[in-house]
Amino acid sequence: MPGALATGATHAKGQQHPIKLYLVVWGWLFVLSTGSYLVDYFGLHGYLRWSLILLFMVLKAGLIVAVFMHMAWERLALAYAILLPPVLVLVFVAIMVFESESSGSYPSRRRHRYHCLVPEEGGL
């Protein structure tokens, strides 16, 4: 039993992180949030805007998960169990977006098919 008590004390001591780590992470979160705000402030548009917003969002979420949720110190299997599914969902969404853009002009065909159901201006 003394060995178990010593292991528990060592484990609890191993979980103490310096306050400097949290202050650095808060600083980075502030910088990334400022960058996110500046994207709107400068009025960026199109793919650049959304790419920067998503990049800042993913970086902030990664910092929060890694440090504040202590995933940086977890076993690799647990980290994969939590982090791998959202990554796979993003990959599948990217595949669906790619497929939807390369499948031709389906939305225009659908609009054309139902065009006769929409009354014309002044038709009523």
ABEGO torsion letter per residue (X at the ends): XAAAAAAAAAAAAAABBBAAAAAAAAAAAAAAAAAAAAAAAAGBBEAAAAAAAAAAAAAAAAAAAAAAAGAAABBAAAAAAAAAAAAAAAAAAAAAAAAAAAAEBAAAAAAAAAAAABBBBGAX
